[in-house]
Amino acid sequence: MPDNSIKNTRQDAAFELQKSGVSDTEAYIEADILMEYVFGLKKKDVISRPNLILSGSKIKNFNLLVQKRVQEKIPIQYLTNIAYFMGYEFYVNENVLIPRPETEILVERVLDLIKKQNKELKIIDIGTGSGCIACMLAKLSDQKILATDISKQALGVAKINAKILEVTDKVEFIQSDILESIEEKFDIIVSNPPYIPIQDRESLQFEVSEHEPHLALFVDDEKGISFYQKLIEQAKSRLNFNGYLAVEIGISQSTYIKELLESAGYADINIIKDYSNIDRVIIARISCPEF
């Protein structure tokens, strides 16, 4: 008769994950995430009650999720439909990117801009995806945010997250390709756009290249800057005087994007590094917007 104790179930899951290439530490973290998702067991329960026998029907579901993670390499966030961003829980599925810690830097810097201006601002989040940027800007400030995405499915996810974060009255969602469907002017335009060259797809983790939405990841040009070219140009006529454009960027793209901004007439270009000392965010001010 199988040992369906917490301890044994957890160890078996971690072992299967390790065999598939997940690191030892990460395997136990993922096993614990699935334990909580399926059985409702917090980490303290797993540690304090190792011999507790688990429900057979739930163990079947638990093992199914472990095998999906092992065999199909589905990201743990998609298996549980849960991702964390800036300490808050978000709903995610394969229609949206999984929020990354690096994007928190972008949100924090935009919040700094908001605090410095100390007035009601018009702010738009381009390519909102899960809505993590727009929802957190609304959650952590007094501002209202307009959020757009070309994907109707992504907007559906973002709206769910606005409800979870209790900011439905502060975030408006519109389907649009960059700024093409938008006529208003803004004080801040923020975006975490697709910036990975399609030819780099094979170098990515399988979990990313095969499960996260390609529309939100990849662009067709060799340097990965085609979206920025469109956004920088369109933003010139959509920013108010002294308005800001704030974007997340990929590895080795800061020089190219800075040149694009300078050529388009932006000033006060600030490049911010991420936790790995990689250029990750660029913020620029438009002093002479187009009318």
CORNOR-V54769 format. One record per helix or strand. SS is the DSSP state (A for helix, B for strand). FROM is the first residue (numbers start at 1). TO is the last residue. If there is no record, write none. Layout:
<<SS,FROM,TO> <SS,FROM,TO>>
This chain:
<<B,5,5> <A,6,19> <A,24,39> <A,43,48> <B,53,53> <A,56,71> <A,76,80> <B,82,85> <B,88,91> <A,101,117> <B,123,126> <A,132,139> <B,145,149> <A,152,164> <B,171,175> <B,186,191> <B,196,197> <A,198,203> <A,206,211> <A,214,217> <B,218,219> <A,226,236> <B,239,248> <A,254,263> <B,266,273> <B,279,286>>
